[in-house]
Amino acid sequence: MEARATYKFIPSSPRKMRLVVDLVRGMNAVKAMESLQFQPKHASKNVLKVIKSAVSNLINNNEEARIQPESVFIKEIFVNNGPSMKRILPAPMGRAYRVRKRMCHLTVVVKTNQFVEVEQEA
Protein backbone atom coordinates (compact mmCIF):
# COMPACT_ATOMS: atom_id res chain seq x y z
CA MET A 1 0.00 0.00 0.00
CA GLU A 2 1.17 3.47 -0.83
CA ALA A 3 0.28 7.01 0.10
CA ARG A 4 1.44 10.36 -1.18
CA ALA A 5 1.82 13.85 0.28
CA THR A 6 2.89 17.04 -1.48
CA TYR A 7 3.85 20.49 -0.30
CA LYS A 8 3.91 23.12 -3.02
CA PHE A 9 5.36 26.61 -3.22
CA ILE A 10 7.91 26.17 -0.42
CA PRO A 11 9.93 29.41 -0.15
CA SER A 12 13.29 27.67 -0.33
CA SER A 13 15.55 26.93 -3.27
CA PRO A 14 15.33 23.39 -4.68
CA ARG A 15 19.08 22.95 -4.36
CA LYS A 16 19.02 23.53 -0.60
CA MET A 17 15.98 21.28 -0.21
CA ARG A 18 17.63 18.42 -2.13
CA LEU A 19 20.51 18.36 0.37
CA VAL A 20 18.08 17.37 3.11
CA VAL A 21 15.95 15.08 0.93
CA ASP A 22 18.97 13.01 -0.10
CA LEU A 23 19.67 12.19 3.55
CA VAL A 24 16.34 10.42 4.13
CA ARG A 25 15.66 8.78 0.75
CA GLY A 26 14.86 5.07 1.18
CA MET A 27 14.91 5.17 5.00
CA ASN A 28 12.36 3.89 7.47
CA ALA A 29 9.86 6.70 8.12
CA VAL A 30 10.36 6.72 11.90
CA LYS A 31 14.15 6.85 11.59
CA ALA A 32 13.89 9.57 8.95
CA MET A 33 11.71 11.71 11.23
CA GLU A 34 14.14 11.25 14.12
CA SER A 35 17.14 12.24 12.03
CA LEU A 36 15.37 15.29 10.56
CA GLN A 37 14.57 16.66 14.01
CA PHE A 38 18.29 17.11 14.69
CA GLN A 39 19.30 18.53 11.31
CA PRO A 40 20.48 22.16 11.43
CA LYS A 41 19.11 22.94 7.95
CA HIS A 42 15.97 25.06 7.72
CA ALA A 43 14.54 22.81 4.99
CA SER A 44 14.42 19.82 7.35
CA LYS A 45 11.31 21.25 9.07
CA ASN A 46 9.38 21.25 5.80
CA VAL A 47 10.55 17.74 4.87
CA LEU A 48 9.59 16.45 8.32
CA LYS A 49 6.12 17.95 7.99
CA VAL A 50 5.50 16.28 4.62
CA ILE A 51 6.77 12.87 5.79
CA LYS A 52 4.45 13.01 8.81
CA SER A 53 1.57 13.88 6.49
CA ALA A 54 2.33 11.01 4.12
CA VAL A 55 2.52 8.48 6.97
CA SER A 56 -0.78 9.68 8.42
CA ASN A 57 -2.38 9.54 4.96
CA LEU A 58 -1.31 5.91 4.67
CA ILE A 59 -2.65 5.02 8.11
CA ASN A 60 -5.97 6.87 7.64
CA ASN A 61 -6.65 5.54 4.14
CA ASN A 62 -6.15 1.91 5.20
CA GLU A 63 -7.81 1.64 8.60
CA GLU A 64 -8.70 -2.04 8.22
CA ALA A 65 -5.02 -3.00 7.71
CA ARG A 66 -3.90 -1.49 11.07
CA ILE A 67 -0.57 -0.22 9.81
CA GLN A 68 2.14 0.54 12.34
CA PRO A 69 4.35 3.60 11.65
CA GLU A 70 7.45 1.41 12.21
CA SER A 71 6.57 -0.65 9.11
CA VAL A 72 6.46 2.36 6.78
CA PHE A 73 9.40 3.41 4.63
CA ILE A 74 9.99 6.19 2.14
CA LYS A 75 9.59 4.80 -1.36
CA GLU A 76 10.08 8.06 -3.27
CA ILE A 77 10.94 11.57 -2.25
CA PHE A 78 11.78 14.28 -4.74
CA VAL A 79 11.95 18.05 -5.15
CA ASN A 80 10.85 19.92 -8.27
CA ASN A 81 11.36 23.53 -9.25
CA GLY A 82 8.55 25.94 -8.51
CA PRO A 83 8.02 29.44 -9.84
CA SER A 84 10.58 32.16 -9.17
CA MET A 85 9.65 35.61 -7.93
CA LYS A 86 11.65 38.25 -9.77
CA ARG A 87 12.83 41.18 -7.69
CA ILE A 88 15.13 44.09 -8.45
CA LEU A 89 18.18 45.07 -6.42
CA PRO A 90 19.64 48.55 -6.94
CA ALA A 91 23.15 48.49 -8.37
CA PRO A 92 25.85 51.12 -8.96
CA MET A 93 25.56 53.78 -11.65
CA GLY A 94 21.77 53.58 -11.95
CA ARG A 95 21.71 49.93 -12.91
CA ALA A 96 19.48 47.21 -11.47
CA TYR A 97 20.29 43.58 -10.78
CA ARG A 98 17.63 40.91 -10.98
CA VAL A 99 17.18 38.70 -7.93
CA ARG A 100 15.28 35.44 -8.31
CA LYS A 101 13.58 34.21 -5.15
CA ARG A 102 13.15 30.53 -5.88
CA MET A 103 10.43 28.14 -4.74
CA CYS A 104 10.12 24.37 -4.87
CA HIS A 105 7.58 21.56 -4.71
CA LEU A 106 8.21 18.55 -2.44
CA THR A 107 6.57 15.14 -3.00
CA VAL A 108 6.82 12.14 -0.68
CA VAL A 109 5.55 8.62 -1.43
CA VAL A 110 5.57 6.13 1.44
CA LYS A 111 4.95 2.39 1.33
CA THR A 112 4.44 -0.31 3.92
CA ASN A 113 6.90 -3.14 4.32
CA GLN A 114 5.09 -6.25 3.05
CA PHE A 115 6.88 -8.63 5.40
CA VAL A 116 5.60 -6.82 8.49
CA GLU A 117 2.02 -6.81 7.18
CA VAL A 118 2.03 -10.60 6.64
CA GLU A 119 3.26 -11.18 10.21
CA GLN A 120 0.51 -8.96 11.63
CA GLU A 121 -2.28 -10.71 9.71
CA ALA A 122 -1.17 -14.20 10.74
ZINOR-V151868 format. One record per residue. RES is the residue in one letter. SS is DSSP state (H for helix, E for strand, - for the rest). PHI is phi in whole degrees, -180 to 180 (* if undefined). BURIAL is + if it has 9 or more other ideal C-beta (glycine too) atoms within 8 Angstrom, else -. Layout:
RES:SS:PHI:BURIAL
RES:SS:PHI:BURIAL
//
This chain:
M:-:*:+
E:E:-128:-
A:E:-146:+
R:E:-131:+
A:E:-142:+
T:E:-129:+
Y:E:-135:+
K:E:-106:-
F:E:60:-
I:E:-77:+
P:-:-78:-
S:-:-146:+
S:-:-73:-
P:H:-62:+
R:H:-64:-
K:H:-70:+
M:H:-69:+
R:H:-66:+
L:H:-61:+
V:H:-78:+
V:H:-63:+
D:H:-65:-
L:H:-70:+
V:H:-108:+
R:-:-63:-
G:-:83:-
M:-:-83:+
N:E:-65:+
A:H:-64:+
V:H:-68:+
K:H:-67:-
A:H:-64:+
M:H:-65:+
E:H:-65:-
S:H:-71:+
L:H:-71:+
Q:H:-66:-
F:-:-107:-
Q:-:-81:+
P:-:-79:-
K:-:-72:-
H:-:-69:-
A:H:-69:+
S:H:-65:+
K:H:-66:-
N:H:-69:+
V:H:-66:+
L:H:-61:+
K:H:-62:+
V:H:-73:+
I:H:-66:+
K:H:-60:+
S:H:-66:+
A:H:-66:+
V:H:-65:+
S:H:-68:-
N:H:-62:+
L:H:-65:+
I:H:-69:+
N:H:-73:-
N:H:-76:-
N:-:-125:+
E:H:-70:-
E:H:-73:-
A:H:-82:-
R:-:54:-
I:-:-81:+
Q:-:-92:-
P:H:-61:+
E:H:-70:-
S:H:-93:+
V:E:-100:+
F:E:-131:+
I:E:-86:+
K:E:-79:-
E:E:-137:-
I:E:-151:+
F:E:-149:-
V:E:-122:+
N:E:-114:-
N:E:-71:-
G:-:-108:+
P:-:-72:-
S:-:-111:-
M:E:-87:-
K:E:-96:-
R:E:-126:-
I:E:-119:-
L:E:-113:-
P:E:-62:-
A:-:-128:-
P:H:-64:-
M:H:60:-
G:H:76:-
R:-:-86:-
A:E:-140:-
Y:E:-100:-
R:E:-91:-
V:E:-114:-
R:E:-105:-
K:E:-92:+
R:-:-86:+
M:-:-130:+
C:E:-144:+
H:E:-118:+
L:E:-113:+
T:E:-128:+
V:E:-126:+
V:E:-119:+
V:E:-113:+
K:E:-142:+
T:E:-86:+
N:-:-79:+
Q:H:-66:-
F:H:-67:-
V:H:-71:+
E:H:-64:+
V:H:-64:-
E:H:-66:-
Q:H:-72:-
E:H:-72:-
A:-:-76:-
//
